Amino acid sequence: MSPAIKLLVGIAATGIVTWASLMPFGGARAIADDLELRTANALESEGAVGIEVRVPRDPVNRTIHLSGDVPDDLKLRMRQIALDQSGVSGAVWDSESEADPETVLAEAANRCQAELEALMAEQQITFRSGSPYINPESARLLDRIAETARGCEGLQIEIAGHSDTSGNDNVNREMSAYRATAVRDSLVERGLPQAMLTTIGKGSDEPLDGVSPGDPANRRIEFTVRPASGGEPS
């Protein structure tokens, strides 16, 4: 083989080795570009603007980093949208990257609890007498509750039914459980995942403070928000 041909073969071989060594990095960066683009599009489709989406490239991984001036009560929802994208292994707000995840969830639960309590302070879910059937005039309140609860991803919402002490205690407890289940089903119909909702009937065990146990005001629905435990919903 002539020296000129050997030189050409050597140059070609060097180029192939170089291309082969760099190809994985190019592929990984392409994956990062794709994750960023799809996540940004998903956030934008949900009306989120001004959010920067970044995937680390040194080294490349599949964790989405989010940043931007976003109200705290929306951060959990935006993170969940990022996590829902195929190929994403994690999502974190840069401002919270050093925070304890349990603390972040506890703060989110407190915010969600306060928002639901504010709604229930304005109006109560009401039922047909002696029945778990929800009165039609409560439909708008249920719409607002569902809208608020959509921002509570990663949390568990317990729906508790309560009664007064009039009548049979076992019947009252059973009816309070049926009413809690009716509320859950109504919220699921409005788009909430059933997995985030649990129900319990407490009967007359927990009357309102300063109210006689026999007062009809004790017939009510209450919501309690906690970080999700990962258990099976009731």
Backbone as a ProteinNet text record, in pm:
[ID]
protein_1_A
[PRIMARY]
MSPAIKLLVGIAATGIVTWASLMPFGGARAIADDLELRTANALESEGAVGIEVRVPRDPVNRTIHLSGDVPDDLKLRMRQIALDQSGVSGAVWDSESEADPETVLAEAANRCQAELEALMAEQQITFRSGSPYINPESARLLDRIAETARGCEGLQIEIAGHSDTSGNDNVNREMSAYRATAVRDSLVERGLPQAMLTTIGKGSDEPLDGVSPGDPANRRIEFTVRPASGGEPS
[TERTIARY]
85.5	0	89.3	57.1	142.1	127.1	229.6	220.8	99.5	62.5	-52.4	-181.2	-197.5	-318.9	-324.8	-204.5	-200.5	-242.6	-199.2	-234.8	-385.9	-446.1	-590.3	-668.1	-622.1	-688	-679.5	-562.3	-543.5	-633.8	-646.3	-733.9	-878.7	-920.3	-1057.4	-1085.7	-989.4	-1007.1	-1018.3	-934.8	-939.9	-1075.5	-1129.5	-1260.4	-1370.4	-1363.4	-1466.5	-1462.1	-1341	-1326.9	-1378.5	-1343.7	-1389.6	-1541	-1601	-1746.7	-1814.8	-1758.3	-1817.6	-1811.1	-1700.2	-1684.9	-1775.8	-1806.4	-1889.9	-2038.5	-2073.1	-2212.8	-2299.3	-2256.2	-2341.1	-2374.1	-2273	-2296.1	-2397.7	-2386.8	-2483.2	-2621.5	-2631.4	-2761.2	-2820.6	-2739	-2787.7	-2835.9	-2761.9	-2802.5	-2931	-2947.6	-3072.4	-3190.3	-3168.7	-3273.7	-3307.7	-3204.1	-3226.4	-3305	-3268.5	-3341.2	-3488	-3513.3	-3650	-3731.3	-3669.3	-3739.8	-3775.7	-3681.9	-3707.4	-3823.1	-3819.9	-3921	-4059.3	-4069	-4199.8	-4255.9	-4169	-4216	-4261.2	-4182.9	-4220.1	-4353.5	-4374.4	-4500.7	-4617.5	-4595.1	-4701.9	-4739.7	-4639.6	-4667.1	-4741.9	-4698.7	-4763	-4908	-4934.2	-5071.3	-5163.3	-5104.6	-5182.3	-5191	-5141.6	-5150	-5035.3	-4931.7	-4816	-4720.7	-4689.9	-4598.3	-4485.2	-4372.9	-4258.7	-4183.4	-4201.3	-4130.8	-4015	-3896.1	-3779	-3764.1	-3745.9	-3731.6	-3589.5	-3520.8	-3380.8	-3351.3	-3276.6	-3225.2	-3073.1	-3009.8	-2863	-2794.9	-2681.7	-2609.7	-2466.4	-2425.8	-2287.6	-2285.4	-2320.6	-2361	-2509.5	-2551.8	-2692.1	-2769.9	-2885.9	-2977.1	-3119.4	-3215.1	-3354.8	-3437.5	-3372.4	-3443.8	-3473	-3599.4	-3640.5	-3620	-3549	-3532.5	-3620.1	-3703.3	-3795.9	-3756.3	-3774.4	-3750.5	-3842.2	-3870.1	-3957.5	-4038.6	-4100	-4180.1	-4321.5	-4342	-4469.4	-4520.7	-4650.5	-4705.4	-4680.8	-4657.6	-4625.1	-4733.5	-4861.4	-4968.8	-4977.4	-4901.4	-4900.3	-4776.2	-4677.1	-4551.7	-4569.5	-4651.5	-4672.6	-4738.9	-4835.3	-4904.5	-4809	-4726.5	-4631.4	-4529.2	-4486.1	-4392.5	-4456.4	-4585.6	-4653.2	-4667.1	-4694.2	-4702.5	-4569	-4458.9	-4326.7	-4303.8	-4341.8	-4322.9	-4405.8	-4516.9	-4605.1	-4548.5	-4441.9	-4385.9	-4304.3	-4325	-4253.6	-4103	-4032.5	-3886.9	-3831.5	-3917.6	-3872.1	-3861.7	-3746.8	-3726.3	-3748.2	-3748.8	-3767.9	-3792.9	-3847.4	-3872.6	-3857.3	-3792.3	-3766.1	-3761.8	-3813.9	-3796.1	-3658.3	-3582.8	-3447.9	-3449.1	-3551.9	-3559.2	-3583.1	-3627.5	-3658.1	-3562.3	-3461.1	-3375.7	-3303.3	-3283.6	-3215.8	-3314.1	-3443.7	-3543.2	-3573.8	-3611.8	-3653.9	-3786.3	-3795.7	-3919.8	-4040.7	-4021.7	-4134	-4183.5	-4090.9	-4129.8	-4206.5	-4160.3	-4228	-4370.8	-4389.7	-4522.9	-4611.8	-4552.9	-4631.5	-4679.7	-4594.6	-4634.9	-4743.5	-4730.5	-4832.7	-4965.9	-4960.8	-5083.4	-5150.8	-5072.7	-5128.6	-5197.2	-5133.6	-5193.5	-5325.6	-5324.5	-5445.2	-5555.9	-5520.2	-5617.9	-5684.3	-5603.5	-5656.8	-5751.8	-5719.2	-5804.6	-5938.3	-5935.7	-6060.4	-6145.9	-6081.5	-6155.8	-6221.4	-6152.9	-6210.5	-6336.7	-6335.4	-6454.2	-6569.8	-6538.5	-6643.2	-6696.4	-6616.9	-6665.1	-6771.8	-6765.4	-6862.4	-6994.4	-6987	-7106	-7081.2	-7185.4	-7174	-7238.3	-7184.7	-7248.6	-7372.2	-7485.2	-7609.1	-7667.8	-7751	-7807.4	-7958.2	-8023.9	-8165.8	-8183.7	-8290.4	-8312.9	-8316	-8235.5	-8231.4	-8175.6	-8093.6	-8045.5	-7901.6	-7825.5	-7692.1	-7695.2	-7814	-7828.3	-7790.6	-7694.9	-7648.9	-7748.3	-7787.2	-7880.1	-7817.9	-7897.6	-7844.6	-7778.3	-7825.5	-7766.6	-7621.9	-7574.4	-7433.9	-7341.3	-7395.7	-7314.1	-7202.5	-7234.3	-7132.4	-7021.6	-7057.2	-6955.1	-6864.3	-6920.7	-6839.9	-6748.1	-6795.2	-6709.1	-6587.1	-6610.1	-6501.8	-6405.8	-6460.7	-6375.7	-6286	-6343.7	-6265.4	-6156.2	-6190.3	-6092.1	-5975.7	-6006.2	-5901.1	-5817.1	-5882.4	-5811	-5719.9	-5743.9	-5654.4	-5512.5	-5498.7	-5366.4	-5301.4	-5358.6	-5309.8	-5246.1	-5187.3	-5121.1	-5013.9	-4998.9	-4901.8	-4955.7	-5082.9	-5144.4	-5265	-5305	-5423.3	-5529.9	-5652.9	-5762.5	-5863.9	-5881.7	-5982.1	-6113.4	-6220.1	-6354.6	-6428.3	-6461.7	-6526.4	-6670.7	-6761.3	-6900.9	-6929.9	-7007.3	-7042.4	-7194.2	-7243.7	-7386.8	-7408.4	-7533.8	-7567.2	-7607.6	-7655.8	-7686.2	-7832.2	-7912	-8052.7	-8063	-8152.6	-8171.2	-8073.2	-8067.6	-7982.9	-7837.7	-7747.6	-7606.4	-7548.5	-7581.3	-7527.4	-7578.9	-7705.7	-7763	-7696.1	-7675	-7610	-7467.9	-7394.8	-7258	-7257.6	-7350.3	-7359.3	-7396.3	-7491.3	-7531.6	-7417.6	-7341.5	-7229.6	-7125.3	-7105.9	-7011.7	-7064.6	-7194.7	-7254.7	-7241.6	-7262.3	-7253.8	-7110.6	-7014.4	-6874.6	-6841.9	-6891.9	-6868.4	-6935.7	-7053.9	-7123.5	-7044	-6983.5	-6900.2	-6777	-6713.3	-6597.5	-6635.2	-6745.8	-6786.1	-6815.2	-6872.8	-6900.4	-6771.4	-6669.6	-6541.8	-6469.2	-6480.3	-6421.1	-6488.3	-6619.8	-6691	-6641.9	-6588.3	-6536.9	-6388.5	-6332.5	-6197.7	-6088.6	-6119.6	-6015.7	-5987.1	-5860.9	-5829.9	-5881.3	-5948.2	-6003.4	-5893.9	-5772.4	-5662.7	-5623.7	-5652.8	-5613.3	-5721.6	-5837.3	-5950.1	-5981.7	-5991.3	-6035.9	-6162	-6239.1	-6363.5	-6373.9	-6448	-6473.5	-6604.2	-6681.4	-6801.3	-6776.4	-6785.8	-6754.7	-6878.7	-6996.3	-7117.5	-7118.6	-7155.3	-7164.4	-7043.6	-6933.5	-6816.3	-6749	-6757.6	-6682.6	-6776.1	-6856.5	-6944.9	-6863.6	-6922.9	-6856.8	-6833.6	-6723.9	-6694.7	-6804.4	-6850.5	-6950.2	-7090	-7111.6	-7243.4	-7293.3	-7420.8	-7477.9	-7467	-7431.6	-7419.5	-7545.6	-7661.4	-7785.4	-7822.5	-7740.9	-7771.3	-7751.3	-7848.8	-7834	-7711.1	-7652.8	-7532.6	-7417.2	-7424.1	-7318.9	-7323.9	-7433.5	-7442.5	-7364.5	-7245.8	-7155.6	-7053.1	-6983.7	-6868.7	-6745.2	-6636	-6508.4	-6398.6	-6300	-6185.3	-6058.6	-5975.3	-5844.9	-5738.9	-5638.2	-5534.8	-5405.3	-5345.7	-5218.1	-5128.6	-4996.9	-4909.5	-4953.3	-4948.2	-4993.6	-4910.7	-4978	-4910.6	-4872.2	-4934.3	-4907.8	-4994	-5086.3	-5176	-5294.4	-5376.5	-5494.1	-5603.2	-5670.4	-5779.2	-5897.9	-5977.2	-6097.3	-6217.7
-118.5	0	123.8	217.2	335.9	424	506.7	596.8	688.1	733.6	824.3	754.7	628.7	553.5	526.9	489.8	467.3	591.5	706.7	832.1	854.7	829.8	848	752	625.5	527.2	569	618.5	662.2	779.1	873.5	988.5	943.9	851.7	802.3	728.5	644.9	569.2	661.8	763.6	860.2	929.2	964.7	1030.4	940.2	810.6	716.3	700.6	685.4	670.9	795.2	911.5	1036.3	1047.2	1015.7	1021.5	923.6	802.5	700.8	742.4	807.4	847.7	963.6	1048.2	1164	1137	1033.6	1006.2	989.4	915.8	903.1	1036.2	1128.1	1258.1	1337.7	1330.9	1398.9	1342	1208.6	1145.5	1185.5	1190.5	1228.4	1373.1	1458.4	1599	1616.2	1532.5	1536.3	1495.8	1396.9	1354.9	1469.9	1537.8	1650.7	1761	1788.6	1889.7	1851.8	1723.1	1675.8	1686.9	1648.9	1658.8	1803.8	1893.4	2035.2	2086.5	2052.8	2103.7	2050.8	1919.3	1861.9	1913.7	1928.7	1979.9	2124.8	2206.1	2346.5	2357.9	2275	2278.2	2235.8	2133.3	2086.4	2194	2262.9	2370.5	2485.4	2519	2628.6	2594.3	2467.3	2426.2	2436.1	2435.2	2449.1	2594.5	2684.2	2826.2	2880.2	2799.1	2844	2921.3	3042.9	3126	3174.1	3204.9	3258.4	3155.3	3026.5	2921.2	2871.1	2872.5	2820.2	2671.1	2594.6	2449.2	2412.1	2338	2305	2161	2092.2	1959	1968.2	1929.9	1937.2	1858.8	1910.5	1846.5	1809.8	1831.2	1799.8	1738.3	1608.2	1517.8	1532.9	1475.2	1477.7	1381.4	1426.9	1335.3	1370.3	1299.2	1315.4	1389.4	1467.9	1546.9	1685.9	1726.4	1858.3	1959	2067.4	2177.4	2293.6	2343.4	2451.6	2577.1	2690.6	2816.8	2922.6	3024	3131.4	3186.1	3301.3	3368.1	3310.5	3204.9	3132	3125.9	3151.6	3140	3000.7	2994.9	2867.7	2762.3	2806.2	2708.6	2643.5	2698.1	2638.1	2553.3	2565.5	2494.6	2343.5	2292.1	2148	2097.3	2172.9	2133.2	2136.7	2240.9	2250.2	2136.9	2101.3	1990	1859.3	1840.4	1716.9	1707.7	1820.5	1821.2	1777.7	1826.9	1786.8	1637.8	1587.7	1445.2	1355.8	1407.1	1327.1	1306.2	1378.1	1365.5	1236.4	1165.1	1039.5	1061.3	977.2	984.4	1068.3	1143.7	1228.6	1144	1150.3	1071.1	1151.7	1283.8	1368.1	1511.1	1590.1	1731.2	1808.8	1923.1	2001.7	2148.8	2231.3	2375.9	2412	2488.2	2523	2590.3	2670.5	2740.4	2645.1	2520.8	2423.8	2306	2310.6	2193.3	2152.8	2248.6	2216.9	2191.7	2209.2	2195	2048.5	2019.9	1885.9	1855.7	1746.3	1716	1704.4	1649.7	1636.9	1773.9	1867.2	2003	2070.4	2051.4	2110.7	2059.1	1926.8	1868.3	1915.2	1924.9	1969.9	2113.4	2198.5	2336.9	2341.1	2257.3	2251.7	2204.1	2105	2055.5	2165	2243.6	2353	2456.4	2488	2585.2	2532.5	2406.1	2346.8	2339.1	2302.7	2295.5	2431.1	2536.1	2670.6	2713.1	2678.4	2716.1	2643.1	2513.7	2437.9	2486.6	2516.9	2566.8	2701.2	2784.2	2913.6	2894.6	2798.2	2769.3	2720.5	2628.7	2570.5	2671.3	2773.5	2876.9	2963.3	2972.8	3051.9	2977.8	2847	2768	2622.4	2550.5	2409.2	2323.3	2203.8	2106.3	2053.9	2059.1	2015.7	1894.2	1821.6	1695.4	1693.7	1611.6	1588.3	1523.2	1560.9	1511.6	1359.2	1302.5	1158.2	1082.1	1148.5	1086.4	1130.1	1048	1090.5	1170.2	1198.7	1272.6	1418.9	1468.6	1606.8	1701	1806	1903	1974.3	1999.6	2063.8	2198.7	2272.3	2404.8	2397.2	2276.6	2261.2	2234.4	2226.8	2192.4	2293.8	2422	2524.5	2517.2	2491	2477	2358.2	2247.9	2131.3	2161.8	2243	2286.4	2361.1	2451.2	2531.9	2446.3	2349.1	2258.8	2177.3	2124.8	2046.5	2132.3	2255.2	2345.6	2371.5	2392.6	2415.3	2289.7	2174	2048.6	2006.6	2057.5	2023.1	2074.2	2175.1	2225.9	2154.6	2040.9	1969.1	1835	1824.5	1699.7	1663	1533.5	1485.5	1483.1	1520.5	1525.9	1433.4	1397.5	1314.5	1401.1	1392.5	1469.5	1373.7	1383.1	1302	1378.9	1311	1368.8	1301.7	1379.7	1324.6	1371.8	1275.6	1309.1	1310.7	1409	1422.3	1431.3	1395	1403.9	1462.6	1491.2	1529.1	1402.9	1419.4	1302.6	1259.9	1326	1286.1	1153.1	1066.8	938.7	833.2	722.6	608.7	635.7	606.3	637	559.3	431.7	351.6	399.9	437.4	490	622.7	707	835.5	816.4	721.7	697	645.5	555.9	500.8	609.8	695.6	802.5	901.6	931.5	1024.9	966.9	834.6	770.2	774.2	749.2	754.3	894.4	995.8	1133.3	1169.7	1124.1	1148.6	1082.1	961.2	890.1	962	1017	1091	1214	1281.6	1397.8	1354.3	1245.9	1195.6	1165.2	1094.1	1056.7	1180.3	1283	1406.5	1476.3	1471.2	1533.6	1452.8	1321.2	1237.2	1266.2	1284.5	1320.3	1453.1	1537.9	1668.1	1662.9	1543.5	1527.5	1499.6	1492	1461.5	1311.5	1272.7	1129.4	1070	956.7	894.8	858.9	831.4	789.9	897.2	1023.8	1129	1156.1	1087.5	1114.1	992.3	1011.7	906.2	954.9	861.3	898.5	830.6	893.6	835.9	893.6	810.4	857.2	861.3	978.3	993.9	1004.3	1001	1009.8	1135.9	1120.2	1235.2	1246	1178.6	1174.2	1310.6	1398.5	1525.2	1643.4	1680.2	1796.6	1925.2	2024.9	2155.1	2217.7	2290.6	2359.5	2461.9	2459.9	2557.4	2530.8	2413.3	2379.4	2253.3	2250.6	2132.8	2011.8	1894.1	1774.5	1743	1785.9	1758.4	1862.4	1967.4	2074.6	2024.1	2048.8	2005.6	2064.6	2172.7	2231	2131.4	2028.1	1926.9	1833.7	1837.3	1756.5	1829.2	1783.6	1859.6	1768.5	1825	1760.9	1843.4	1777.6	1845.9	1778.8	1859.1	1809.7	1823.6	1720.2	1724.2	1685.9	1770.6	1749.9	1706.9	1601.3	1547.8	1510.2	1501.5	1443.2	1299.7	1261.9	1128.3	1022.2	918.3	810.2	695.7	690.8	581.1	460.5	468.8	357.1	354.4	249.9	236.2	330.1	401.4	487.5	407.9	467.7	398.7	439.1
0	0	0	-83.8	-95.9	26.1	55.6	171.2	164.2	44.9	32.6	73.1	29.7	64	213.8	272.4	416.6	493.9	442.9	509.4	504.4	387.6	373.2	462.8	470.2	556.4	702.1	744.4	882.2	917	822.4	847.1	860	771.3	776	906.3	948.2	1071.6	1191.2	1193.2	1302.8	1307.7	1189.1	1183.2	1234.3	1198.2	1243.6	1394.1	1449.6	1594.5	1665.7	1612.2	1674.2	1670.1	1553.4	1539.6	1636.1	1646.2	1733.9	1880.1	1917.7	2057.9	2093.8	1994.5	2022.4	2003.8	1928.9	1898.5	2023.4	2129.8	2248.3	2312.9	2312.1	2373.2	2292.7	2160.7	2075.9	2095.1	2105.8	2128.4	2261	2365	2497.8	2498.3	2430.6	2425	2345.1	2243.5	2167.1	2254.9	2340.8	2434.5	2528.5	2579.4	2669.4	2598.3	2472	2394.4	2380.3	2354.1	2334.7	2464.2	2576.7	2705	2736.3	2713.5	2738.1	2652.5	2523.7	2430.8	2466	2491.2	2520.5	2652.3	2752.4	2881.3	2869.6	2798.6	2779.8	2707.2	2605.6	2531.7	2620.3	2705.2	2794.4	2894.9	2949.4	3044.5	2977	2857.3	2784.7	2752.8	2719.8	2687.4	2808.6	2929.3	3052.9	3098.5	3012.7	3045.2	3126.8	3149.6	3228.1	3137	3173.2	3094.8	3185	3122.1	3197.7	3278.2	3245	3317.1	3231.9	3287	3217.4	3247.7	3141.4	3153.5	3114.2	3200.5	3174	3214.2	3128.1	3158.6	3165	3275.7	3285.8	3173.1	3126.9	3016.8	3052.8	3175.2	3211.8	3352.4	3365.7	3257.5	3227	3115	3077.9	3167.7	3219.7	3288.8	3250.1	3306.6	3266.6	3371.3	3455.6	3555	3500.1	3507.7	3462.4	3575.3	3544.9	3639.6	3593.3	3683.6	3652.4	3729.4	3667	3736.1	3675.8	3754.6	3709.8	3825.3	3800.9	3903.8	3900.3	3978.4	3978.7	4122	4144.4	4280.2	4337	4468	4531.7	4511.5	4507.8	4497.7	4360.3	4262.2	4128	4102.4	4188.7	4163.3	4163.6	4255.8	4262.1	4134.5	4084	3960.2	3841.2	3831.5	3720.5	3726.2	3847.4	3863.1	3816	3850.6	3810.8	3659.1	3594.4	3447.6	3387.7	3444.3	3395.8	3417	3534.1	3563.9	3472.6	3422.6	3337.1	3197.1	3162.2	3027.4	3015.6	2907.2	2884.3	2884.8	2957.7	2962	3074.7	3144.6	3255.6	3382.1	3449.1	3570.6	3698	3686.8	3803.7	3762.3	3854.3	3827.2	3956.8	3949.9	4069.9	4032.2	4122.4	4107.8	4161.4	4087.5	4131	4267.4	4294.1	4422.7	4538.3	4506.5	4611.8	4609.8	4524.2	4505.6	4633	4724.3	4849.9	4963.3	4935	5041.1	5068	5190.9	5228.8	5159.6	5079.9	5008.2	5100.5	5221.1	5313.8	5358.5	5375.6	5413.8	5302	5179	5063.3	5053.4	5069.8	5061.3	5177.3	5296.2	5411.5	5391.3	5336.4	5309.3	5202.8	5099.8	4994.4	5052.6	5143.4	5205.9	5288.3	5358.3	5438.1	5349.6	5234.9	5143.1	5086.6	5045.3	4988.8	5093.5	5215.5	5325.3	5346.6	5350.7	5374.3	5262	5139	5026.4	5031.7	5065.4	5074.6	5191.9	5304	5419.6	5388.7	5310.2	5273.5	5189.2	5099.7	5018.8	5106.1	5198.3	5283.1	5385.3	5416.5	5508.1	5440.6	5308.2	5233.3	5216.4	5199.3	5167.8	5204.5	5241.2	5274.1	5165.1	5146.1	5057.6	5131.7	5066.1	5130.5	5058.9	5132.1	5083	5103.2	5023.1	5043.9	5181.8	5252.4	5388.5	5393	5485.5	5504	5386.2	5304.2	5180.4	5152.5	5079.5	5036.2	4906.4	4855.1	4729.1	4751.3	4674.2	4688.1	4622	4693.9	4637	4516.5	4412.8	4291.4	4317	4418.7	4444.1	4492.3	4525.7	4566.8	4448.8	4326.8	4209.4	4186.4	4198.4	4172.8	4277.6	4403.4	4507.3	4476.2	4432.1	4395.5	4278.2	4184.2	4073.2	4127.1	4221	4276.3	4359.2	4433	4511.1	4418	4309.8	4213.8	4150.6	4117.3	4056.8	4152.2	4279.1	4378.9	4399.3	4407.2	4434.7	4320.7	4200	4087.8	4111.7	4195.2	4227.9	4344.4	4386.1	4504.1	4468.2	4349.1	4310.7	4412.1	4433.8	4530.8	4672.5	4688.3	4820.5	4824.9	4945.5	4967.8	5034.2	4984	5040.9	5101.7	5232.7	5301.8	5304.7	5263.7	5267.3	5382.4	5483.8	5603.6	5611.3	5631.9	5655.1	5804.2	5849.4	5990.8	6005.3	6123.3	6151.2	6290.2	6320.9	6458.3	6535	6658.1	6741.9	6734.3	6652.6	6642.4	6569.3	6614.2	6548.6	6596.9	6522.6	6557.4	6520.4	6615.4	6593	6474.6	6463.5	6353.2	6218.4	6213.5	6089.5	6052.3	6153.2	6127.3	6073.1	6131	6086	5940.7	5914.4	5778.9	5678.5	5712.9	5622.8	5600.2	5705.5	5689.5	5594.6	5598.6	5505.9	5363.4	5345.7	5212.1	5152.5	5235.7	5185.4	5147.8	5225.8	5189.9	5055.7	5035.8	4909.7	4793.6	4816	4710.9	4668.9	4766.1	4733.9	4654.3	4699.4	4624.3	4480	4460.5	4324.5	4239.6	4300.6	4227.3	4184.6	4270.9	4236.9	4129.3	4134.7	4030.2	3896.2	3896.7	3774.3	3718	3803.9	3761	3725.5	3717.4	3665.9	3767	3895.7	3993.7	3994.7	4010.3	4018	4148.3	4140.5	4261.1	4360.3	4309.3	4397	4497.8	4468.4	4561.9	4666.9	4657.7	4745.5	4831.7	4961.5	5052.1	5123.8	5175.9	5243.6	5379.2	5468.2	5599.4	5653.4	5720.9	5788.7	5938.5	5997.9	6139.7	6227.5	6166.4	6245.9	6331.1	6457.1	6547.9	6640.7	6606.2	6695.4	6713.3	6614.5	6618.7	6593.8	6692.7	6674.4	6661.6	6602	6588.4	6725.9	6738.3	6864.5	6894.2	7018.3	7061.2	7010	6951.8	6897.7	6967.6	7002.5	7066.4	6973.3	7026.6	6941.8	6862.9	6910.5	6840.8	6737.4	6723.9	6628.4	6485.5	6396.6	6256.8	6186.3	6241.6	6180.9	6177	6262.2	6264.2	6142.8	6068	5946.2	5837	5811.5	5724.8	5659.7	5560.4	5496.4	5527.4	5563.1	5586.5	5504.8	5466.9	5390.7	5474.5	5471.3	5538.1	5436.3	5420.9	5319.5	5385.2	5331	5382.6	5264	5287.7	5184.9	5154	5028.3	4988.5	5057.2	5106.8	5177.9	5087	4967.2	4875.3	4899.1	4997.8	5025.5	4931	4945.5	4860.6	4909.4	4816.5	4857.9	4906.2	4997.9	5046.6	4963.1
[MASK]
++++++++++++++++++++++++++++++++++++++++++++++++++++++++++++++++++++++++++++++++++++++++++++++++++++++++++++++++++++++++++++++++++++++++++++++++++++++++++++++++++++++++++++++++++++++++++++++++++++++++++++++++++++++++++++++++++++++++++

